[in-house]
Amino acid sequence: MKDYIEERAVAIANYIIDHNATVRQTAKRFGISKSTVHKDCTERLISINPALAAQTRVVLDLNKSERHIRGGMATKEKYQYQHRLAICSREEK
């Protein structure tokens, strides 16, 4: 494996652990795809640093277990925002 890939995998793992970041947040931060983040954390990191891979897996599993809640909250916020806009536009008339 190329050195820069190993360095990236370790940097990604440290970022996920330090910030409790999701795969999407990490991908955006590093300017790579979600698939690359996932592959680095689940496959490549195990051969590079198994202890770091285990810590990263804990955060990723927690994020996975909470994702349905995050999705529901995003939908709720979206419709609350639209509702507030509708009320404000009625009050201006």
PyMOL commands that set and color helices and strands:
alter all, ss='L'
color gray80, all
select helices_A, chain A and resi 3-19+23-30+34-48+50-92
alter helices_A, ss='H'
color red, helices_A
deselect
rebuild
show_as cartoon
